[in-house]
Amino acid sequence: MIELGYHLSPRFPDPPGIDYATATTRTLRHDLFCGDVFIEGYGRDLSTRWGWVPVLDFAWALCDIVEQLDAVPTGVGRRPQRAELDFTESADRLRFARRGDWVELTADWVRDDRPLTVEHRVLRREARDFLHDVLADFAELHEGLSDNPVVWELGLRFPREP
């Protein structure tokens, strides 16, 4: 099992005067909701501890990556399907390698290079749940966010898995 979570940083509050109902994709992804993300499972911890990670962008990018890993069938004997999630303010990357039904996650900022290995279907479900949980939490905290068309489209693009 993989556990995904977040913590917003008090050091990087959202800029004052934001109209969350009309915030652009760029603003939502890069300028708001900064903190850290927690990525844990099977005795591995790939969490960030920087305080400035755009949490919504991370959740969105993670869902995109899971879809990217679906793009090419991965059977036994095929090369692993690879993807990376990069962090704007850092050279560090979260790396993904799909082999069959399993995805290995490694993080440049973690000294121990053993991967966190999770079933692809579980990663897909957890990534989408994380995205919807983040959207619900942020909409509860910020008036107008749930009315933003970007947020609506994002939720529809990556529906929760049954």
N, C-alpha and C positions, 0 to 999 in steps of 0.2 A: 504494500500500500504506500502511496505517496501522500504527504500532507502539504498543502499549500496555504499560506497565510500572509498577512502583512501587518505592518505597524506604520502609521503616519508619523512623520517627524515634526516636532514642534519647532525645529530650527529652520524649516522651509515651509512656512504656511503659504496657502494660496494667496496670490496678490489681492489686495482689497478692490472692491468694485466690480468683481467678475459677474457678468450675467450668465449664469450657468445654462439657462435655457437656449442661449444663442451662441455659446462658445464653439469655436471652430474645432475641427478634428485635430489640427496641430496644437491648439491650446489644451484640449482635453488630454492629448497623448503626452505632451512634453512639458507643459507649464504648470500643471496642477497635480495635487494628490501625491506629493513626494514623501518617501519614507524608505522602508526596507521590505523585502519579500522573504518569506520563509519557505524553504524547499527541503523537506525532510522525508526520510523513509528508509527502512531496512538498515538502520544504524548509520546512515549517511546524512550529512547536513551540508547543503549547498547554499544556505541562506546568505543574503547580503548583510553587511553591517556598515553601510556607508551613510545611510540617512537621507540620500538624495534620489533614490530610484523612483521614477514616475510609475506608481503602482498600477494605474489603469493601463498605461502603455505596456507594462510587463504582461498583464493578464491578456490583453489584446494580442500582443506578439506571440505569446505562448499558444493561444488558440490558432493563430495563423501557422505556426510551425507544425503543430499537430496535423493540420490540413496538408501542409507541404509534405510531411512524411507519408501521407496517404496517396500522394500524387503518382508515385511509381510503385507498382507491386513489388513486394520484397519476398521472394521465395527462398527456400533453402538453396545454398550455393551461389546466390547472387551477392553482389557487393552491398555493403550496408548503405542505406539511404541516410544522408547526413544533412544537418541544418545547424545554424548558429543563431543565437540571440545576443546581439551586442548591446552594450550600454553606452549611451551617448557621451557621457562625461568620463569614460574610462576605456582603456584598451581591452579590458576583460570581456570574456565571452562565456556564455553558457552553451555548451555543445551537446548535440543530440546525434545519436547513431542508432538507426533502426535496423535490427536484424530479425527478420521474420515477424513474430508477434511481440518482440521485446524491444524496448528503447532504453539505451544507456545515456545517462546525463552525467556530464562532467563540467566542472567550473574552473576557470583559470585561476580564480582567487583562493581555491582550496588546495593546500599543499599535497594532501593525499589524493592521488589521481585515480583511485578505485572509483568506478562509476556507481551511481545510483541507478539500478536497473528496475524497470517497471513494465508491466504489460501495456502495449499500445492502447488498447481499449480503456484501460484504467486511467492512463494519462489523459486521454481524450475526455473522458467523463469528468475527471478532477479539474482539468483546465477550464472546461465550460462551467462547472459548478463554481469555481473560483471567480471567473469573470462575472457571473450573475450575482454572486455574493458581494463582490466589490461594487458593482453597479447599484445594488440595493442599499448597501451601507452608505455610499456616497450620495445617493438620491435622498436618503433620510437626513443626511447632514447638510445638504445644500439645496435650498429652495430653487426650483426650476429645472434642476438637472434631469429629472424624469420626463420633462417636456422637450428635451433637446432631441432633434431628429437624428443626430449622429448616434446618440445613445440608443434610441429606438432601433435604428438599423443594425447596430452592433449586436444587440440582444437577439434580433431576428436572424442575423447571419450565423450566430453560434448558439442555437437553442440548447437548453439543458438536455443531457442524455437520459433516457429512461433507466 
